[in-house]
């Protein structure tokens, strides 16, 4: 059976830590209409967050780690 190909579009959007956790960036607030959003909401979106276990499990099938 051939090897599974890595989904490059997913690989560019996430980062895998040395312990195996998957980090992602937030989507909200990066584009336009920032004037209506609060400063705190915009600052929260700048931080990276850890994926939940269920989401990470599905992503590991797409990117063989």
PyMOL commands that set and color helices and strands:
alter all, ss='L'
color gray80, all
select helices_A, chain A and resi 8-13+34-36+39-46+53-62
alter helices_A, ss='H'
color red, helices_A
select strands_A, chain A and resi 14-16+22-24+49-50
alter strands_A, ss='S'
color yellow, strands_A
deselect
rebuild
show_as cartoon
